[in-house]
Amino acid sequence: MEPTDRVDPGRAENGDYSIFAGFYYGLRGACIVEFGSQHSTKGGKAVFGPGAYRPDLSEGITTIADLPQPEIVSYSRNDKRNVCPRCGHVAYRDKQSQRTLHDLGNLALWCPRDLVITSSQHDCTKCRKYFNADLSDLAPPGSHYTHRVMDLAVRLVVEDGLPYRPASWHLWRDHRVFVPFATIQHWVEAGGKKGAGAYGHRLPGLGVG
């Protein structure tokens, strides 16, 4: 069916703005929809459709302390016993510590999300050495960010072609995780040749399941 008729968007009835997708199927067949800045009026006041631009409330903030406070999610790797990665001996817990990792934000609450991980340190009596509970599935050693934050940041640059500064803003605006652009640059350069995933990890999915 070839669209020939044009429809005024102001004629949408019952608040149904489905016609603003570009085509409208009515009694006369398929019609082309003309887009305008105002879709309809109600009592002399403009009523905008679902595509109205609403800027991010945090846009313009220049101080990290002024950003929304993160949701804190407790995570435990505090085992009484653990296998020594050097010799395979079962070692008992000697002490415990905490580590904070910045993860993809909580989009339901529209705020950042931090994982506060309580992990154990073990004393191997056979090796006479200490070792920590393994957290390598969550983040690289010494990192303040989870693997999936790092992987997503690298993909924005490598696959989508975003410069570092816009990639940093994209991570905050759409995923509520703040990563300085210089940190993203470091991750991309450390990831090797273009197209390779950083640190050999794949993005498991957006948001926290």
C-alpha positions, 0 to 999 in steps of 0.5 A: 500500500503506497502512502499518499495522504498527509495527516495533521498530528494535532488530530490525534485522539484519546492521547494516542501518539502512535501516529508519530512513528512516521506512518498512520494507518487509518480508514483511508490507508497508510498516511505520512505523518508530518512532524511538528514541535507541538503535537496537540493543544489542550486548553491553549497549552502545548502538549508534547509527545513522548519524544519531547527532549528532557535534559539530564538533571545532572548536566552541568555538574562539575564537582564529583561530590555533587553527583547523586549518591551511589546505591551500596550493594554488599557482597561477600567473599569472606570464606573461613577456608580457601585453597592456596593458589600456589600449592593447593593446601587448604588455608584458614582465614587470617583476617578480612578486608573490604574493597569498593568497586564501581559498577553499572548504575541502578537505572530503576533508581537512576543512581550509581551503584557501588559493590562493597566486597568483604573478602578474606585473607588466608595464611597458608602454613605450607607455603608460609605465604598469605593470599586473598580471596579471588575477585578476578571474576569481578575486577582486575587486581587494583581496579576500582571498576568492575569488568563490565564497566571497563568492557562497556567503556572500551566498546563505546570507543572501539566499536561506536567510535566515540572520543574519550570525553563523550564516552565518559559522558555517555557512561554517566548519562545512560549507565550512571557510572562516572569514569574519567575520560583519561581512565577510559583512554588508559583502558583502550590503550591497554586493551591492545589492537583495535577491536580486541576486548579489554583484558579478555572479558566480554560484557555480560549485560547492561544493568545488574541482574 
